[in-house]
Amino acid sequence: MSYLKLLKVASEVGRVTRRYPLEEGLVTEYFRGAIRIDPTRCWGCGACTLACPPNALSFRVDGDEVSVEYFIGRCIFCGRCAEVCPKDAVEITREFEYASTNLQGLVRRVAQKASRCRLCGRPVGAEAEVRSVAEAVRLVGGFAGICPDCRARLLAEGLARYHPRRA
């Protein structure tokens, strides 16, 4: 197609796109944008990080803090994190404009106080999560707040006491 023909077709059809960012972008009601994590509802269980296909969400334990970090640059806006969150702390927004001059501008972080193992002192998880699980499951409440290694050792010692010949 020659340039003159193209110019003629373009003048007949007119503009078919929006003048973004001068005009508002066309976003339907079904559009899924970035997520927002409500820090008052999030208990730091990390379920969202396990469900995230592109690993845009990560679970970190730093000293006395347990945090969920959300890197918007990796997010594919699938919404799996919102589906699996047991506390409905993850909300899917319709926001998609996230320009930043550095990568840290694309990271959102929700931090919780870490709960430590009562026996060895290693971080077990978020304090709110451990407390909630201990209240919900009273039968094993004695094991809430104990790391998996110490829990296995306690169970092995208990079995050895009741079945000394098997130990």
N, C-alpha and C positions, 0 to 999 in steps of 0.2 A: 504494500500500500504506500503510495507516495505521500509526501509530507502535505501537499495541498489537499488530497482526499482526507487525510487524517484531521487536518485543521477544519475542514468542512463538517465532518462527522462530529467533532468535538463541539463546534459552535451550535449545531442542531440539538445535540443531546444536553448540553450544559454540564454544570458541575454535579457529580454524583457522590462525592465524598464530603465529609464535614471538614471545616477549617479548624481542626484540632491543633493547638490548644485554645485558639481564639473562641471557638464554639464548644459547648459541652459535648462530650463524647456520648455516643449512643450505647446505653447500658440497659439491657432488658431486666425485668424483675427476676429472671432465672439466672442471671449472671452471678458467678461465684468469684469473689476476690480473695484478698488476704484474710487470714484469721486473726482474731483478737482473743487473747487469753485473759480471763477475769482473775486477777490475783487473789480476790477475796473468796472465790469458789474453788480455785485450783488447790489440790492438796499434795501435789508433787509426786503422784504415783508413777508417772512415766508411761502410761498406757498409750498416750498419743504418739510418743516417740517410737514405740514399737510398730504402730500401725502406719506410719508415714512412709510411703513408697520411695520418695526421692531423698529421704533422710534430711528434710528441712528442719525437723525438730530433733533436738538432742538433749539427753539427760546428763547432767553434770553434778558431781559431788566435789565441792571445794571447801575443805575444812569444816566449819560449822554451818555450811549452806548446801542445800540441794536445790538445783535450778533446772528449769526447762528453757532452752534457748530456741528461738524461732528465726531461721535465716530465710528471709523473704525471697532472696535471689534463687533459691533452690525449689521453692514451693510450686507445685503444679496445680494448686487450687482444687484438689479432688474432694476434700471434705472428710476424708477417712478419720482424721483426728477428732473432729466434732462428733462423729458417729460413735466412737469407742470411749469417749470421756465419761467416766462414771458419775461425775459431778456436774456435767453440762457447763463446764467452765470455758469451753472453746466455742466461739461464735464465728460463723462465716460472714464476712462483711462483703460489701460491693465495691470496696476500695481497690484500685489497681494502679494508682499513680504513685510510684515509689522511686523517684529519682534521687540518687545520692552520689556525692563525690568520693565517698570512701565506703568500704564494705561494712564497717561497724555501724554505719547509718541504716543498714538493712537488717540488723539483728535486734530482736526484741527478747527480753529476758524476764522470767517470773521466778523469783527466789523464795524459798521457804527455809525455815530453821531445820537443821538436820537433827534427827534422833540418833543417839549413839547406843551401841550394844551395851546392855547392863553388865556384861561379863568382861568383854575385852576392850570396849571403847571404840570399836570401828563404827563408821556411819552405817546405819541400817536403812534409812529412808527419811522422808519428811516427817517431822514430828506430828503434824495433823493427820497424816495417813496412818501412822502407827497407832495413834490414840483412837482413831475411828475404827480401825480393824480390831483392836483389843475390845472395844465396846460391842462391836457387832458379833464377834465370835468369842463368847465368854469361855467356851470349853478349852480353847488353846490360848486363852488370854495370858497365861504365864509365859508363853513363848513369844508374845508380841514384844518387840523391843529387844530381841536377841537375834544376832546375825545367824545366817545359815550354818556356818561352821560350828559355832557354839551350840546351836540347836541340835545338830547332828551328834556332837560329843555328849550332850546331856541325854539324848535319847539312847545312845549306845551305853552310857553308864547306867541308865535306868533299866535297860534290858539285861545288862550283866548282873545287876542286883537281883532281879527276879528269876533269871535263868543262868545261874553261875556256871553250869556245866557247858553251856553253849558259848560262853565268852572266850 
